[in-house]
């Protein structure tokens, strides 16, 4: 980490609670959490905001992971690509399926609805200023409600913000998220080297 952050043994209050929750869930505290403590008031705000977005997310966890994974590719964020690729292996059935989606989701055998969703997420991550009402109409035609379209946009845009922040302050990918398969790991390294 490039910045001074709150060490686990120095955490108090909400920061300590958030660290403990991550230790219970993952067995460790992610750099993605620690990096927000360079300004100690931010971690609780970030955590609450993230939790609220996820709690009200109108699409499934698989969709959250797919959107995040595709956004991570174009940000580019190695950290988020590594984390979400590991989670998508179970969702998609294999590492090969994850590799195919990462290479070209349009020809990966996903549903037309998934392709429409990921095309929108890709456009947000690349340059949201090019999105027009035509893009929204395409999503509606694919069967998405306005709430779901909002959630796709929130998920992709949120990833752009946090992934860029992680890289800007030196957050590193934890060993638990780095695959032992060198080829897979290499393909998921889309930005900063591990």
Secondary structure in CASP SS format (residue, H / E / C, confidence):
PFRMAT SS
TARGET T0000
AUTHOR 0000-0000-0000
METHOD secondary structure of the structure
MODEL  1
X C 1.00
X C 1.00
X C 1.00
X C 1.00
X C 1.00
X C 1.00
X C 1.00
X H 1.00
X H 1.00
X H 1.00
X C 1.00
X C 1.00
X H 1.00
X H 1.00
X H 1.00
X H 1.00
X H 1.00
X H 1.00
X H 1.00
X H 1.00
X H 1.00
X H 1.00
X H 1.00
X H 1.00
X H 1.00
X H 1.00
X C 1.00
X C 1.00
X C 1.00
X C 1.00
X H 1.00
X H 1.00
X H 1.00
X H 1.00
X H 1.00
X H 1.00
X H 1.00
X H 1.00
X H 1.00
X H 1.00
X H 1.00
X H 1.00
X H 1.00
X H 1.00
X H 1.00
X H 1.00
X H 1.00
X H 1.00
X H 1.00
X H 1.00
X H 1.00
X H 1.00
X H 1.00
X H 1.00
X H 1.00
X C 1.00
X C 1.00
X C 1.00
X C 1.00
X C 1.00
X H 1.00
X H 1.00
X H 1.00
X H 1.00
X H 1.00
X H 1.00
X H 1.00
X H 1.00
X H 1.00
X H 1.00
X H 1.00
X H 1.00
X H 1.00
X H 1.00
X H 1.00
X C 1.00
X C 1.00
X H 1.00
X H 1.00
X H 1.00
X H 1.00
X H 1.00
X H 1.00
X H 1.00
X H 1.00
X H 1.00
X H 1.00
X H 1.00
X H 1.00
X H 1.00
X H 1.00
X H 1.00
X C 1.00
X C 1.00
X H 1.00
X H 1.00
X H 1.00
X H 1.00
X H 1.00
X H 1.00
X H 1.00
X H 1.00
X H 1.00
X H 1.00
X H 1.00
X H 1.00
X H 1.00
X C 1.00
X C 1.00
X C 1.00
X C 1.00
X H 1.00
X H 1.00
X H 1.00
X H 1.00
X H 1.00
X H 1.00
X H 1.00
X H 1.00
X H 1.00
X H 1.00
X H 1.00
X H 1.00
X H 1.00
X H 1.00
X H 1.00
X H 1.00
X H 1.00
X H 1.00
X H 1.00
X C 1.00
X C 1.00
X H 1.00
X H 1.00
X H 1.00
X H 1.00
X H 1.00
X H 1.00
X H 1.00
X H 1.00
X H 1.00
X C 1.00
X C 1.00
X C 1.00
X C 1.00
X H 1.00
X H 1.00
X H 1.00
X H 1.00
X H 1.00
X H 1.00
X H 1.00
X H 1.00
X H 1.00
X H 1.00
X H 1.00
X H 1.00
X H 1.00
X H 1.00
X H 1.00
X H 1.00
X H 1.00
X H 1.00
X H 1.00
X H 1.00
X H 1.00
X H 1.00
X H 1.00
X H 1.00
X C 1.00
X C 1.00
X C 1.00
X C 1.00
X C 1.00
X H 1.00
X H 1.00
X H 1.00
X C 1.00
X C 1.00
X C 1.00
X C 1.00
X H 1.00
X H 1.00
X H 1.00
X H 1.00
X H 1.00
X H 1.00
X H 1.00
X C 1.00
X C 1.00
X C 1.00
X C 1.00
X C 1.00
X C 1.00
END
